[in-house]
Amino acid sequence: MRTFNWSPDGEKIAFALKLKTENQAVPPRFQICVSDGKKIEAVFETANLTRVTGWAKDGREVYFAETGTNAKTGGKTVICSRG
């Protein structure tokens, strides 16, 4: 499963990141991040497995889907506005 997607202009990449936890009893967290190669910005965080599905044509929104028993989106693609 691909968990990243380039922006329409090819300048940024959005990707899903699994956060590492020191305590095995704590469920992992996932973030949707966007990077321009110089910095990484976390734009969404969840306890559910998450994957990036695409971008809006203007590059201002990232589309992603989350799955899991507590998924807020029910496995559907949702939009995270970038501004």
N, C-alpha and C positions, 0 to 999 in steps of 0.2 A: 504494500500500500504506500503510495507516495504521500508524504506529509509536508510537502513544500510546494510553492507556486510562485513564479516570477511575475512581477507587476507588468501591466501592458507595455510600458515604456522600457522594460528590462533593467531599470535602475534600482529596484528594490526586490527583496525576496521575503515572502511570508512563510513561516514554518511553525510546526507544532514541536514543542519541547517538553519532555518529561522531566519534572523537577526531582532531583535526588533527595531522599530523606534518610536521615541517620537511623531513625527508629523504624524497624521492620513492621511494627504494629500499626503505624500510621499509613493510611492509603496514599499512593502517589498523587501529585497534582500535575496538571498539564497547563501550559501556556501557549497562546498564539502570539508569536513575535514577528516583528517586521524589522528588517535591517537594510541599510543602504551601503553596507560594507565598512562603515566607520563606527556606527553605534547600533545597538540592538534595543528595540522598544517593545516591552510586553504590552499587548493591547487587550488581552482577555485571559482570565485564569479560571479553571474548573477542576473538579475532581474526576471528571469523565474523560475517557479516551477521546482525543480530538484530532481532526485532520483538516488541513486547509484544502478547500475545493476550488478556489479561484479568486478573482478580483473583479471589481466593477470596471467598466471600460475606461473611466476617467482616473482610475487608480486611487480613489479616495476611500474605497470600502474593500474590506477583505471578507470573503465568504468562507465559512467553515462549518463543519458538522461535528457534533459530539454524540457519543453513544455511551450507554451504561445504564445501570439501574436507576440512577438519580439524574439522568440527563434532562436538563431544562428544556432542550429543544426537541426531545423525542427522536433524535437521530436525523432531524431535518437540517438542511442548510440554513444558516442564519448569517446575518450581516453584522460586521463590526465596523462602525464608521471610523475613518481615520481623519476626519476633519474638516 
